Structure formats: C-alpha cells, structure tokens
C-alpha cells in the first residue's frame, strides 16, 4: 500500500494506492494543490490504467473541497472515478425560502471562494458547488447507502478491501443540521419552499466559513520542552459542527489496517472504535494513522491516542493559519509506550518537526521525525 500525502497548505489531499492500480482519493486541498500536484499524478495513473474506486470528500471546508471542485469543473475528468462519498446539503436538509436574487448572490459567493483566478467563467444559474457538479457529471454518489448519508458505524467491501466508517454518527449529522438551522433562523428563511439546486451553494458556503472550534495553541519551538509536562495540558474538545461531520474511516486490505481521521471529533472515533473492536481489546493496532484535523489537540484526545498502537503517524499541514500540529498531540504520541519506534511523517518541513529531531527529545523515547524535504509531499509505503 502506498499513501501519497500531497502539499495542501493547511488542508488535506491524500491519495491511497490500496492495491496495485486501485486508488482511494481523500480530499483535494486547495485549487493550487489540485493543479500543481494532484492533477499530474492522476493523469500519470490514468495513463497506466489506474482508476479512483472511491473519492472521499470528508466534509465541507475550503481546505478539503476546493481542489475537488476544480477537478469536477474539468470538461473531461483526468481519471475514472467509480464513486464519491460525500455528505452534502441533501443529506442535512432544512426547508427555506429565498428569492432568485438571494440564490444568485449565494452562488456567486461560493464560486468566488472556490474557483481559481483562471477558471472559465460560468453563469450564475449554472451552479458551481460540489453537489451540483457531482450531479452534472452523472457520477455515482454514496453508492453503498443508495445515495443516502454516509455515517458510522458501518462497514463496506471495496473489492478485497474493507472500509469501516467511524464518523460522522447520527448525532454529528444532527449537529450540522442544528448549525444550519441557526443560520436560516437568523436570516428569516426557515420553513418555506425553496430551490434545492441553488441553495446547495449557500449551505456549502456557510459550512466552509465556519470558525474552528478548538483552542489556539501558541508555538514556542525550543529545546526546553518537557514532553511529559506538555502532555498534561487540559484537553478541550472541538466544538465545530462542520469538523464533526467529517467522514473518518478504517481501510483494511492485504493484512494492513490504516486509520484516516479527516477532521473528525475524537469522541465519535473513540465510541466507534470501542464498538467495532471491543474495549477489552485496546490498544487497537494500526499500520498507519492520519491524525485528525492536522494534529489539533482538540481533535486528538488523550483517550483516543491512548487506545491506539501504531508505528506510523501522518500529519498533513504547512503549520500556518492555526498553528497545527499542536505539541500536546505529538507529546501523547511520542510518550505512549504502545508506539515504541513510532515515525511521525510531515508533508512539509516544519520547525516543530526539525526541533523534535534533536537528541535531547529522544532520552527515554524511541521515535523518528520524517519531514518532507521535497516539493511534492511525502509517500508512505506499508
């Protein structure tokens, strides 16, 4: 299995070759991520007969969906996509009434945020959201559940592989609906008829602009760090409804087990893992774990990290905007005796990664920092 973690600034764009020439694409980062890194790789794969079996768009956030929107705008897709897993507006629907002018205004806002400068202009009534583009391309959408909401805990076969959906659960979906209803109540638009097609725009725009619900950690990269003291920082759970709606899953194939956490809430993941494997069988062994929300401590609780045993930990971020990854997250991973010999993979060369390579941090702890020193990200082979 090969995992390609592309440079996506503060976002995610991960391509998994789970068996030879069969791929799962998880998010698309920003538009530049797609154009510079993802598109050339997809063309190369397609030329060699490869296909995307599943495109997983974990949740509505600009650092995850913008590159995917740009890809679906192409006249011809660069590669065959067999199925898309994505929970859009129709999966969390409330009744609203808007005028045609309001729909056009919302449409223009979302297009302005997600389209590249050089994209071909489209008219206001064509639609440019992910939901609209999926329908326009005639792509299969949430096929395992007949187009309904992808949520956990549930398991599906993908050829010889098995995927266990851990997040979101029903409560997480309800929280997104409640967040959306508050927006509608404030705008005076609740409980009347509306046009679904164009209101997709407003829904995606609102969720993509939701403020992060986590504690902001100051970075003080210094060799004076005491990992045991850092890991004692109080855990404050993420309260973002959008992050809570993130699709997180386990991929099992050819004797390998990998955990992709998107931006999911730790509490949902803990509940799902416990139900799936049984609390008595913890710690649960994985061959690789992609940390939730770029290593935010608010999405990777001590309880969650303590119930996992893993040698390879993946962190997708350039460290800008929200100071990710948080040191308490890394401290819990490094000091966990279940992770002896753990490797932490970064898709950018981060100051915190370089600092943790110093010998002083390795007294009593067996771990390795693997920074990406190349422009096209990092590849992890299992």
C-alpha positions as semicolon CSV with decimal commas, in nm:
position;residue;x (nm);y (nm);z (nm)
1;X;0,000;0,000;0,000
2;X;0,126;0,348;-0,092
3;X;-0,005;0,665;0,070
4;X;0,072;0,993;-0,110
5;X;0,028;1,295;0,117
6;X;0,042;1,598;-0,113
7;X;0,130;1,953;-0,006
8;X;-0,210;2,113;0,060
9;X;-0,105;2,411;0,273
10;X;-0,319;2,385;0,589
11;X;-0,551;2,131;0,421
12;X;-0,569;1,764;0,317
13;X;-0,509;1,588;-0,013
14;X;-0,424;1,219;0,026
15;X;-0,411;0,951;-0,241
16;X;-0,402;0,585;-0,139
17;X;-0,300;0,302;-0,371
18;X;-0,459;0,030;-0,164
19;X;-0,387;-0,244;-0,418
20;X;-0,197;-0,218;-0,746
21;X;-0,354;0,048;-0,975
22;X;-0,662;0,087;-0,749
23;X;-0,689;0,413;-0,559
24;X;-0,883;0,599;-0,294
25;X;-0,859;0,980;-0,306
26;X;-0,926;1,163;0,019
27;X;-0,998;1,536;-0,029
28;X;-0,832;1,770;-0,277
29;X;-0,683;2,057;-0,080
30;X;-0,698;2,397;-0,248
31;X;-0,719;2,475;-0,620
32;X;-0,341;2,513;-0,648
33;X;-0,297;2,176;-0,475
34;X;-0,502;2,016;-0,748
35;X;-0,337;2,195;-1,040
36;X;0,023;2,162;-0,921
37;X;0,033;1,821;-0,752
38;X;-0,283;1,612;-0,779
39;X;-0,370;1,661;-1,146
40;X;-0,031;1,546;-1,285
41;X;-0,042;1,239;-1,059
42;X;-0,394;1,149;-1,168
43;X;-0,302;1,182;-1,534
44;X;0,000;0,956;-1,479
45;X;-0,215;0,697;-1,301
46;X;-0,483;0,705;-1,571
47;X;-0,222;0,663;-1,844
48;X;-0,109;0,346;-1,666
49;X;-0,461;0,205;-1,640
50;X;-0,536;0,308;-1,282
51;X;-0,874;0,427;-1,150
52;X;-1,016;0,601;-0,845
53;X;-1,251;0,350;-0,685
54;X;-1,369;0,597;-0,422
55;X;-1,330;0,972;-0,389
56;X;-1,390;1,058;-0,024
57;X;-1,472;1,424;0,040
58;X;-1,454;1,417;0,416
59;X;-1,651;1,735;0,489
60;X;-1,733;2,084;0,369
61;X;-1,429;2,301;0,427
62;X;-1,236;2,504;0,172
63;X;-0,904;2,336;0,256
64;X;-1,058;1,998;0,170
65;X;-1,308;2,060;-0,113
66;X;-1,170;2,342;-0,330
67;X;-0,936;2,118;-0,531
68;X;-1,214;1,863;-0,583
69;X;-1,450;2,132;-0,713
70;X;-1,180;2,243;-0,956
71;X;-1,134;1,884;-1,077
72;X;-1,506;1,836;-1,135
73;X;-1,514;2,159;-1,336
74;X;-1,293;1,996;-1,600
75;X;-1,469;1,924;-1,929
76;X;-1,324;1,574;-1,905
77;X;-1,215;1,422;-1,576
78;X;-0,844;1,333;-1,567
79;X;-0,922;0,986;-1,433
80;X;-1,217;0,750;-1,395
81;X;-1,399;0,794;-1,061
82;X;-1,620;0,499;-0,967
83;X;-1,794;0,651;-0,664
84;X;-1,796;0,966;-0,448
85;X;-1,855;0,957;-0,075
86;X;-1,966;1,300;0,039
87;X;-2,243;1,428;0,264
88;X;-2,389;1,741;0,106
89;X;-2,689;1,963;0,154
90;X;-2,944;1,699;0,059
91;X;-2,817;1,481;0,346
92;X;-2,878;1,759;0,603
93;X;-3,182;1,936;0,463
94;X;-3,400;2,207;0,614
95;X;-3,680;2,396;0,440
96;X;-3,607;2,757;0,344
97;X;-3,745;3,028;0,121
98;X;-3,515;3,251;-0,082
99;X;-3,564;3,482;-0,373
100;X;-3,390;3,424;-0,704
101;X;-3,167;3,721;-0,623
102;X;-3,062;3,560;-0,293
103;X;-2,979;3,233;-0,470
104;X;-2,763;3,413;-0,726
105;X;-2,586;3,608;-0,452
106;X;-2,508;3,292;-0,255
107;X;-2,393;3,121;-0,573
108;X;-2,150;3,400;-0,658
109;X;-2,007;3,392;-0,304
110;X;-1,924;3,022;-0,311
111;X;-1,781;3,046;-0,663
112;X;-1,558;3,335;-0,562
113;X;-1,417;3,130;-0,275
114;X;-1,354;2,804;-0,459
115;X;-1,273;2,887;-0,820
116;X;-0,923;2,964;-0,941
117;X;-0,849;3,300;-1,098
118;X;-0,805;3,149;-1,443
119;X;-1,115;2,928;-1,435
120;X;-1,361;2,962;-1,720
121;X;-1,646;3,191;-1,604
122;X;-1,989;3,036;-1,565
123;X;-2,327;3,199;-1,537
124;X;-2,499;3,247;-1,204
125;X;-2,762;2,982;-1,272
126;X;-2,524;2,700;-1,367
127;X;-2,417;2,617;-1,012
128;X;-2,061;2,552;-0,901
129;X;-2,090;2,367;-0,573
130;X;-1,966;2,015;-0,522
131;X;-2,321;1,882;-0,509
132;X;-2,418;2,048;-0,837
133;X;-2,101;1,932;-1,011
134;X;-2,143;1,571;-0,897
135;X;-2,494;1,565;-1,040
136;X;-2,389;1,736;-1,362
137;X;-2,114;1,479;-1,421
138;X;-2,358;1,195;-1,355
139;X;-2,121;1,040;-1,102
140;X;-2,227;0,775;-0,853
141;X;-2,273;0,933;-0,512
142;X;-2,271;0,749;-0,177
143;X;-2,336;0,424;-0,361
144;X;-2,305;0,188;-0,057
145;X;-2,609;0,357;0,102
146;X;-2,808;0,418;-0,219
147;X;-2,735;0,790;-0,215
148;X;-2,823;0,842;0,148
149;X;-2,599;0,974;0,426
150;X;-2,261;0,808;0,478
151;X;-2,227;0,763;0,852
152;X;-2,092;0,525;1,113
153;X;-2,067;0,280;1,245
154;X;-2,091;0,085;0,919
155;X;-1,870;-0,141;0,707
156;X;-1,845;-0,190;0,330
157;X;-1,647;-0,409;0,092
158;X;-1,431;-0,249;-0,175
159;X;-1,300;-0,535;-0,384
160;X;-1,077;-0,731;-0,147
161;X;-1,062;-0,437;0,094
162;X;-1,295;-0,346;0,380
163;X;-1,379;0,008;0,486
164;X;-1,524;0,081;0,830
165;X;-1,691;0,423;0,854
166;X;-1,636;0,563;1,204
167;X;-1,763;0,920;1,164
168;X;-1,994;1,101;1,141
169;X;-2,260;0,939;1,356
170;X;-2,624;1,041;1,378
171;X;-2,553;1,298;1,650
172;X;-2,282;1,462;1,438
173;X;-2,525;1,493;1,145
174;X;-2,788;1,641;1,377
175;X;-2,536;1,897;1,499
176;X;-2,469;2,010;1,141
177;X;-2,842;2,042;1,082
178;X;-2,877;2,249;1,400
179;X;-2,589;2,474;1,291
180;X;-2,753;2,522;0,952
181;X;-3,096;2,594;1,104
182;X;-2,946;2,867;1,323
183;X;-2,812;3,031;1,008
184;X;-3,156;3,012;0,847
185;X;-3,344;3,139;1,153
186;X;-3,109;3,436;1,174
187;X;-3,177;3,512;0,806
188;X;-3,554;3,461;0,847
189;X;-3,559;3,187;0,583
190;X;-3,682;2,883;0,774
191;X;-3,985;2,664;0,698
192;X;-4,078;2,766;0,345
193;X;-4,031;2,622;-0,003
194;X;-3,705;2,679;-0,188
195;X;-3,491;2,568;-0,480
196;X;-3,267;2,280;-0,370
197;X;-3,029;2,307;-0,662
198;X;-2,913;2,659;-0,594
199;X;-2,938;2,652;-0,216
200;X;-2,659;2,392;-0,219
201;X;-2,435;2,695;-0,269
202;X;-2,542;2,871;0,049
203;X;-2,514;2,552;0,254
204;X;-2,160;2,472;0,138
205;X;-2,054;2,834;0,170
206;X;-2,183;2,863;0,528
207;X;-2,017;2,544;0,645
208;X;-1,689;2,617;0,471
209;X;-1,672;2,951;0,652
210;X;-1,748;2,815;1,000
211;X;-1,488;2,925;1,252
212;X;-1,274;2,647;1,401
213;X;-1,397;2,534;1,741
214;X;-1,067;2,448;1,902
215;X;-0,819;2,602;2,145
216;X;-0,545;2,801;1,972
217;X;-0,202;2,677;2,082
218;X;0,100;2,905;2,087
219;X;0,412;2,767;1,922
220;X;0,731;2,805;2,120
221;X;0,971;2,573;1,947
222;X;1,256;2,532;2,195
223;X;1,475;2,252;2,327
224;X;1,342;2,329;2,676
225;X;1,029;2,127;2,601
226;X;0,936;1,870;2,863
227;X;0,717;1,619;2,676
228;X;0,562;1,478;2,993
229;X;0,465;1,824;3,110
230;X;0,330;1,923;2,769
231;X;0,104;1,617;2,752
232;X;-0,064;1,728;3,075
233;X;-0,226;2,025;2,903
234;X;-0,604;2,022;2,952
235;X;-0,791;1,869;2,663
236;X;-1,065;2,093;2,517
237;X;-1,285;1,908;2,261
238;X;-1,350;2,060;1,919
239;X;-1,699;2,213;1,905
240;X;-1,711;2,269;1,527
241;X;-2,022;2,108;1,377
242;X;-1,854;2,104;1,036
243;X;-1,549;1,913;1,161
244;X;-1,780;1,677;1,347
245;X;-1,948;1,589;1,017
246;X;-1,615;1,469;0,874
247;X;-1,604;1,120;0,723
248;X;-1,339;0,918;0,906
249;X;-1,271;0,554;0,829
250;X;-1,050;0,249;0,863
251;X;-0,911;0,086;0,550
252;X;-0,826;-0,284;0,581
253;X;-0,656;-0,467;0,296
254;X;-0,382;-0,726;0,242
255;X;-0,324;-0,757;0,615
256;X;-0,286;-0,380;0,662
257;X;-0,508;-0,156;0,873
258;X;-0,497;0,224;0,832
259;X;-0,697;0,490;1,016
260;X;-0,788;0,809;0,826
261;X;-0,940;1,058;1,067
262;X;-1,021;1,359;0,846
263;X;-1,111;1,641;1,085
264;X;-1,341;1,421;1,296
265;X;-1,421;1,463;1,664
266;X;-1,223;1,234;1,893
267;X;-1,530;1,139;2,096
268;X;-1,707;0,991;1,793
269;X;-1,396;0,796;1,694
270;X;-1,350;0,657;2,046
271;X;-1,711;0,539;2,052
272;X;-1,688;0,376;1,710
273;X;-1,354;0,205;1,772
274;X;-1,479;0,070;2,104
275;X;-1,794;-0,068;1,942
276;X;-1,609;-0,210;1,642
277;X;-1,324;-0,385;1,821
278;X;-1,436;-0,413;2,185
279;X;-1,294;-0,205;2,468
280;X;-1,126;-0,511;2,616
281;X;-0,909;-0,545;2,303
282;X;-0,749;-0,200;2,331
283;X;-0,497;-0,077;2,238
284;X;-0,607;-0,121;1,879
285;X;-0,323;-0,183;1,636
286;X;-0,293;0,020;1,312
287;X;-0,020;0,025;1,049
288;X;-0,069;0,399;0,997
289;X;-0,286;0,677;1,140
290;X;-0,358;1,010;0,974
291;X;-0,409;1,242;1,271
292;X;-0,736;1,430;1,286
293;X;-0,755;1,798;1,192
294;X;-0,386;1,837;1,105
295;X;-0,277;1,733;1,453
296;X;-0,504;1,966;1,653
297;X;-0,512;1,860;2,017
298;X;-0,885;1,938;2,026
299;X;-0,949;1,655;1,777
300;X;-0,696;1,400;1,909
301;X;-0,785;1,342;2,272
302;X;-0,561;1,164;2,524
303;X;-0,825;0,890;2,545
304;X;-0,822;0,836;2,167
305;X;-0,443;0,842;2,135
306;X;-0,411;0,612;2,437
307;X;-0,625;0,339;2,280
308;X;-0,416;0,322;1,961
309;X;-0,092;0,138;1,890
310;X;0,082;0,250;1,572
311;X;0,428;0,287;1,416
312;X;0,343;0,550;1,152
313;X;0,162;0,877;1,223
314;X;0,071;1,113;0,937
315;X;0,041;1,492;0,976
316;X;-0,090;1,700;0,686
317;X;-0,027;2,074;0,727
318;X;0,217;2,351;0,650
319;X;0,177;2,478;1,006
320;X;0,023;2,809;0,905
321;X;-0,311;2,969;0,992
322;X;-0,395;2,764;1,306
323;X;-0,052;2,661;1,444
324;X;-0,103;2,292;1,368
325;X;0,010;2,039;1,473
326;X;-0,028;2,100;1,846
327;X;0,259;1,988;2,064
328;X;0,034;1,815;2,319
329;X;-0,086;1,586;2,039
330;X;0,270;1,494;1,941
331;X;0,372;1,455;2,305
332;X;0,095;1,200;2,364
333;X;0,200;1,005;2,054
334;X;0,571;1,009;2,141
335;X;0,538;0,919;2,508
336;X;0,281;0,641;2,456
337;X;0,457;0,313;2,527
338;X;0,232;0,143;2,271
339;X;0,409;0,342;1,999
340;X;0,771;0,247;2,063
341;X;0,970;0,320;1,748
342;X;0,696;0,544;1,608
343;X;0,761;0,756;1,300
344;X;0,588;1,093;1,257
345;X;0,551;1,187;0,888
346;X;0,512;1,552;0,789
347;X;0,425;1,661;0,433
348;X;0,608;1,989;0,493
349;X;0,936;2,070;0,665
350;X;0,803;2,223;0,987
351;X;1,005;2,391;1,259
352;X;0,844;2,168;1,522
353;X;0,949;1,858;1,328
354;X;1,307;1,977;1,287
355;X;1,324;2,067;1,656
356;X;1,199;1,724;1,765
357;X;1,479;1,559;1,568
358;X;1,730;1,681;1,828
359;X;1,878;1,420;2,059
360;X;1,752;1,588;2,377
361;X;1,397;1,481;2,295
362;X;1,492;1,117;2,248
363;X;1,610;1,047;2,602
364;X;1,383;0,763;2,708
365;X;1,171;0,781;2,392
366;X;1,219;0,584;2,071
367;X;1,068;0,781;1,783
368;X;1,163;0,932;1,449
369;X;1,060;1,250;1,269
370;X;1,027;1,220;0,891
371;X;0,999;1,566;0,733
372;X;0,925;1,615;0,367
373;X;1,221;1,797;0,213
374;X;1,079;1,780;-0,142
375;X;0,818;1,994;-0,311
376;X;0,560;1,728;-0,393
377;X;0,487;1,600;-0,043
378;X;0,570;1,264;0,106
379;X;0,499;0,898;0,026
380;X;0,446;0,634;0,295
381;X;0,477;0,270;0,189
382;X;0,326;-0,004;0,405
